[in-house]
Amino acid sequence: MLWCDGCVARARARAKRIGLLSGAVVAAGLASWIYLVQRPSAMLIGGWIGAVLATLWLVARAATELSYGVLRVRRGALAARGKASCGVRTALGRSRHSR
């Protein structure tokens, strides 16, 4: 699981996209449930909006960390089998990740 800087940056960017998408889907589901089932009053709309935004942030953060961990484990498993290559070659012609 020794990665070059480029691989780490790409994996973090991908994990962030996955996390934000997951958070947006869950927050949209919560907002739909609140709007269709709970029927919030005008007095409490700020609280409901805060709950949806907090859900977005928490789920996005958790999904980002989870997906980054999965990407690291999967990349490590591929490197152990000699199938992972980021295109960065050492002086001997081997990928740094297949050590």
N, C-alpha and C positions, 0 to 999 in steps of 0.2 A: 504494500500500500504506500510505497514511496512515490509520490507524484511530483511532476514538475509544476512550476508556477502556473503555466498555461492550463494544465489539466485541472488544477484546483480552482482556478477562476471560472473555467467552463462548467465544472460540476456545481460550484456555488451558484452560478447564474441559472443553471437548469433547475436546481433545487428551489431557488427563489421563485421562478416562474411557476413551478408545480405548487409551491406553498400558497402563492397569491391566488392562483386559480382555485385551489381547494377552499381557501378562506372565502373567496367570493361566492362560490357555489353554496357553501353552508350558510353564509350570511344572507344570501338571496332566499334560501329556503326558510330561514328564520323570519325574515321580513315578510315573506308570503304568508307564513303561518300566523304571524302577529296581525297582519292586515285582514286575512280572510276568516280566521277563527276567533281571535281575541277582540277585534274591532276596537282599537284604542280610541280613547276620548282625546279631545284637543288639549286638555290639561296635562296629560301624561305623555304626549308625543315625544318630548325631549328625552324622557327616560327610555322609551322604546328605541329611539334612534341611537342613544348611547349604548344600549344593550346590543344592537346590531353591529355597531362599530367595534365594540369590545370583542364580540364574537369573531368578526372579521380578523382583527389583529391577533387574537389568541390562536385561532385555528390556522391562520397563515404561518405564524411563528412555529407552532408545533409541527405542521406538515412540512415546512422547510427543513427543520432539523431531522425529521424522520426520513424524508426523501434524500437528504445529503448522506445520512448514515447508510441507507440502502445502496446509494450509488457507490459509496466507498467499499462496502462489503462485496457488491457485485464486481466492481473493478478489481478488487483484491483476488477474488475467485478466478476471474479471467486471467489475471497476471500469473497466478499460480499454475494455470494450465498452459501458459505460454501463448495465449490468444489475445492479450491486450497490448496494443501498441498505440502510442499517442503521436507517433511520427517523429519524436525527438530521439535521435540516435546518439550513441556514445562513440568514442573513437574506434571501438572494435566492431561497430556496425550493429550492435544490439540495442534494443529499446531499454531505457532506464527502468522501466516498470516491470520487466520480466526477470528481475534479479531474484 
